[in-house]
Amino acid sequence: MFREKKVQASSGWLALLLLVVVLVLSIGGFVMAIRHQSVPLLLTSLLALAVDGVCFAGLQIVNPNEAQVVQLFGTYVGTLRDPGFRYVNPLTNRRRVSLRVRNFESAKLKVNDRDGNPIEIAAVVVWKVVDTAEAVFHVDNYENFVHVQSEAAVRNLATLHPYDAHEEGQVSLRGNTGEVAELLKKEIQDRLSQAGVEVIEARISHLAYAAEIAQAMLLRQQAGAVIAARSRIVQGAVSMVEMALEELARKQIVELDPERKAAMVSNLLVVLCSDRHTQPVVNTGTLYQ
């Protein structure tokens, strides 16, 4: 298991100054060697130029929110995180890794929910690299790994929960967005922990029934909404009828026998619960005719 360790690097400006001085001296020695036809000085100058040229490869710029994984002949040396102009061993191999917060939206996946209904689901995942050694050495391509494992987690989450809750306290994809987001974040994080990635946020961005059952499920939702609305209307109508009867009895406006009370209750319920405008009928006789 590779764990990130920090590598110290010297200032690049000081190294650049020394390398430029060596370069100038080497060129001067080369010119002097040619002028005086000195073979040892010529060889020394050429060697100094070659070494100096190789050392220039150690100059490195580290951008903010960026790290560089340093390897020496296949061995992990450490990670360079300090931003600025730095100088490292010129023989090392350095790989840039972005530490910025990134996000991606998965494709619309067609899966079956817990009840077996085909649904379309997609999610947005916000993530960043926190351990560069794990990201580079534990997985082949950490960006692709994040995308594949996130989609796999979304598929698994969709199969564990129904689209709509049919029981009290049941967690559903549509009705419990906050809880579902936390579950999705946890599952993705569990899958990506070995890649040195931290999941900051994960939320469902698209959720719908599949096209082949969308119309049927829409009718079902509409029927449920109508039933709920009618239940509220009936409850309110019964309360209003009860209040009307109590007020008539308290103020002694009119005394009604059980048959007349039943007729009044029936008429009031028809007026209050009807989904169409009622047509009043004026009684010009008595209560009994």
PyMOL commands that set and color helices and strands:
alter all, ss='L'
color gray80, all
select helices_A, chain A and resi 12-36+39-58+132-137+142-160+177-195+211-251+258-273
alter helices_A, ss='H'
color red, helices_A
select strands_A, chain A and resi 10-11+59-62+66-72+75-80+84-87+93-98+102-105+109-112+118-129+197-209
alter strands_A, ss='S'
color yellow, strands_A
deselect
rebuild
show_as cartoon
